[in-house]
Every structure is written in structure tokens, then in C-alpha cells.
Amino acid sequence: MECPDIRSLELDRADKEALEEIRKAQRAGNLLEIVMPSGVLATIFLGNNAAQASYNIHSTDWVLFARAMNALPNLIRHRVSQVAKLRILSGGLSNEQRQFWDAVDKGCGGY
């Protein structure tokens, strides 16, 4: 989506809190992208001999693991959309604020 040109946008405290919530969701997603594979590798190899590691490799559900890894961006995007929609539903927003949150909901800004 092309980002709209929003002039005179002033974000209030609740907007800033919502943006922090979005940042937290993004950080959590980035952390999961590191922790999930690390956990699988640790389960397979740490403290195991070659036979046990081989069994663990064979018994790991790689399809489920791949699905979980592929789902992360969608989960983050859904959370961003959820936060944006909740802000749009808030009372007392200016037209510029509503336009901003609508743009965030629709994917402007790389979210």
C-alpha cells in the first residue's frame, strides 16, 4: 500500500502506547525467529550421542516446524492490524489519526 500524506498529524498518549505495542509484537516475532530454531537444534544435539541425535532428527516434525516458522510474519501482521483497528474504534480521534491508523492497518509503513 502506498502511504498517504498526512499533514498536521499529532499523536496522543494512547497512539504512542499503541505504537509501542506494535514494536513489542515485532520484537517478540524477531525473537521467536531466533529462539524456535535454536530450541529445535538444542533438543536434537545438546547432550546427545550420534545415535540419539540421529533419532531426534528423524523424529522431529519438520513440516510442523516449517509451518510454525512461516506463520510468524502473519501472526505479527495480525497483531499490528488488531492494534490499529482498536485505535480506529477509539473515540475522540482526529481525522488525521484515523487516517494514520487506517494506513497502518492496511500495511503502510512496512508492517
C-alpha positions as CSV (number, residue, x, y, z in Angstrom):
1,M,0.0,0.0,0.0
2,E,1.2,3.5,-0.8
3,C,1.4,5.6,2.4
4,P,-0.9,8.6,2.5
5,D,0.5,12.1,3.0
6,I,-0.9,13.1,6.4
7,R,-0.3,16.6,7.4
8,S,-0.8,18.0,10.9
9,L,-0.8,14.6,12.5
10,E,-0.5,14.8,16.2
11,L,-0.3,11.5,18.1
12,D,-1.7,11.4,21.6
13,R,-0.5,9.2,24.5
14,A,-2.8,6.3,23.5
15,D,-1.4,6.4,20.0
16,K,2.1,6.3,21.3
17,E,1.2,3.3,23.6
18,A,-0.3,1.5,20.6
19,L,2.9,2.1,18.6
20,E,4.9,0.7,21.5
21,E,2.5,-2.4,21.5
22,I,3.3,-2.8,17.8
23,R,7.0,-2.5,18.4
24,K,6.7,-5.2,21.2
25,A,4.9,-7.5,18.8
26,Q,7.6,-7.1,16.2
27,R,10.4,-7.6,18.7
28,A,8.7,-10.8,20.0
29,G,8.3,-12.1,16.5
30,N,12.0,-11.4,15.8
31,L,13.0,-13.2,19.0
32,L,10.8,-16.2,18.1
33,E,12.5,-16.4,14.7
34,I,15.8,-17.0,16.6
35,V,14.6,-19.0,19.6
36,M,12.4,-21.5,17.7
37,P,15.2,-22.9,15.5
38,S,17.7,-22.7,18.4
39,G,15.4,-24.8,20.6
40,V,14.9,-27.4,17.9
41,L,18.7,-27.7,17.4
42,A,19.3,-27.8,21.1
43,T,16.8,-30.6,21.5
44,I,18.4,-32.6,18.7
45,F,22.1,-32.2,19.5
46,L,22.8,-31.0,23.1
47,G,23.9,-33.8,25.4
48,N,23.1,-36.5,22.9
49,N,25.4,-39.0,21.2
50,A,25.3,-39.6,17.5
51,A,22.6,-42.3,17.7
52,Q,20.3,-40.2,19.8
53,A,20.9,-37.1,17.6
54,S,20.1,-39.2,14.5
55,Y,16.8,-40.4,16.1
56,N,15.9,-36.9,17.2
57,I,16.5,-35.6,13.6
58,H,14.3,-38.4,12.2
59,S,11.5,-37.9,14.8
60,T,11.3,-34.2,14.6
61,D,8.2,-33.0,12.7
62,W,9.9,-30.7,10.2
63,V,6.7,-30.0,8.3
64,L,5.1,-28.6,11.5
65,F,8.2,-26.7,12.3
66,A,8.3,-25.1,8.9
67,R,4.6,-24.2,9.2
68,A,5.2,-22.6,12.5
69,M,8.2,-20.6,11.2
70,N,6.2,-19.5,8.1
71,A,3.2,-18.4,10.3
72,L,5.2,-15.9,12.3
73,P,5.0,-13.0,9.9
74,N,1.3,-13.5,9.6
75,L,0.9,-13.6,13.4
76,I,2.8,-10.3,13.8
77,R,0.8,-8.7,10.9
78,H,-2.4,-9.8,12.6
79,R,-1.4,-8.2,15.9
80,V,-0.4,-4.9,14.2
81,S,-3.8,-4.9,12.4
82,Q,-5.6,-5.6,15.7
83,V,-3.9,-2.8,17.5
84,A,-4.6,-0.4,14.6
85,K,-8.3,-1.4,14.4
86,L,-8.7,-0.8,18.1
87,R,-7.3,2.7,17.8
88,I,-9.6,3.4,14.9
89,L,-12.5,2.4,17.1
90,S,-11.4,4.8,19.9
91,G,-13.5,7.9,20.4
92,G,-12.1,11.4,20.1
93,L,-9.6,10.8,17.3
94,S,-8.9,13.4,14.7
95,N,-9.4,12.7,11.0
96,E,-5.6,12.6,10.7
97,Q,-5.3,10.0,13.5
98,R,-7.9,7.8,11.9
99,Q,-6.2,8.1,8.5
100,F,-2.9,7.2,10.1
101,W,-4.3,4.1,11.9
102,D,-6.2,3.0,8.8
103,A,-2.9,3.2,6.8
104,V,-1.1,1.1,9.5
105,D,-4.0,-1.4,9.4
106,K,-3.7,-1.7,5.6
107,G,0.0,-2.2,5.6
108,C,1.5,1.2,5.1
109,G,4.9,1.6,6.8
110,G,6.1,-2.0,6.2
111,Y,4.0,-3.5,9.0
